[in-house]
Amino acid sequence: MDVQTQTELEAAAFRRLLQHLRTHTEVQNIDLMILADFCRNCLAKWYSAAASEKGLEVSYAEAQARVYGMPYSEWKSRHQTEATPEQLQAFEDRQKRRQAQQQQQQ
């Protein structure tokens, strides 16, 4: 497969991922962080960083709007729920496991 085709396929998969996340607003960012160690905000940070690597200026807020399909503040007021105590505990446990793994790798 040539590089151009690979890039186009990767871009299509990324667009599909964004559409999937926009459709499934019931999946909260904390759930993504617990299960996969990334969330929509991570995608926005990666998007902004990728733009910067290409010499383009895409602010974090602009990247969030691209990922969320609307300004983050609007998405948050429409779809974000308060994290439950169970979610917060699971997130804390995930962070501890991640830190332990990083220390073992050093």
N, C-alpha and C positions, 0 to 999 in steps of 0.2 A: 504494500500500500504506500502510495506517495504521501509526502508530508502535508500537502494541501488537502487531500482527501481526509487524512487523519484529523487535521485541524477542524475541518467542516463537520466531521462526525462527532468530535468532542464538543464542539459548539452546539450542535443539535441536541446532544445528550444533556448538556448544561441547561439549555432552554427548557427541555422536557422536565428536568429536575425542578427548575424554578416554577414551572406551571403546576407541577404536582404539589409543591409546597404551598402555592397560592390557593390551590383547590382544597387542600387539607389543612385549613386553619385551626382545626381542633388539635392538631399536633403542635404543642407549645415548644418554644425554644428550649426550655429547661428539659423537656422530654428528649429532644434531640441531643442535648449536651450529656444527659445521663446515658443514653444508649450508644451514641456515636462520637461523642467528644467534639462535636461541632454543631453550629446552629445557623440560622439565617444571617445573624450578625457576623458570624465568621465568614460566610460566603461574601458578604458585603466588604469586609476587610480585605479578603483575598482579591476581590474584583478591583478595588481601589489600588491595591499594591501592584496588581498586574498592569493596570493602566500606567502607574508611575514608572514601572520597569520599561514601558514603551515610550516614556517621555510625555505622557498625557496626564492632564490634571482632572481627576475624577474624585471629588470629595467623598468622604465617608457617607455623608447624608445623601448624596447623589447615588452612590452605590447601593445604599439601603433602599432607596426608592426603586431602583432597577430590580433588586432582589425581591422586595415585598410587593412590587406592582403598584405602589402608592407611597406617599411619605410615611416614614416609620411611625410618627406620632398618630397618624390616622389608623394605621394597621393596629397599633397598640390599643387605641381606644375602642376599636371595633372587635378585636379578636383575642387580645391577651387577657388571660385570667390570672388571678393571684395564685402564686405557687402554694401548693398544699404543704403541710408539715412533712408528709411522706416524700414528696418531690424534693423538698429542701434537704431532707436526710439522705435520700438516694444520691443527690448531687454532691453533697459533702463526702459521702462514702466513695463515690466515683473519683473525686479529686484526690482523696487519700490514697486510693489504689494507684492512680496515675503517678503521684509523687513517689510512691514506693517503687514503682516500676522504673521511673527515671533514676532513682538512687541506685538501683541494682545495675543499671546499664553503665553507670559511671565507674 
